[in-house]
Amino acid sequence: MPKHEFEVDMPCTGCSNAVNNVLKKEDVKFEIDQPKNLVWIESDKDAEVLMEMLKKAGKQVKYNGTK
């Protein structure tokens, strides 16, 4: 399963919690590195679909590719 990397604007713990809460509802495996503003999602879903999921947290999102 591919691991997608995203840059997400998360300047505070509350921001990373918002991203965490959104992704918990989506049934995907993920990791968040709040100090580096990075989120990794393991999923067979299209990157655009994953990006839209992340945007539900109200943060700016940039797709960096698969790792």
C-alpha positions, 0 to 999 in steps of 0.5 A, a space after each residue: 500500500 503506498 504511503 503518501 506524504 503531505 505538508 499540512 499547515 499545523 503551527 500548533 497542537 490544536 491544528 494537528 489534533 484537528 487533522 488527527 480527528 479528521 483522519 481517524 474518521 476516514 479509516 486510514 493508517 496515518 502518522 503526523 509530525 506536527 513540528 515538521 508540518 508533515 502527514 503520512 497516509 497509507 492508503 490505496 485511495 487517490 492522492 486527490 481524495 486524501 487531499 480533500 480529506 485533509 482539507 476538511 481540517 481547515 488547513 492548507 495542504 500540499 502533496 509531496 508524493 509517495 514515500 
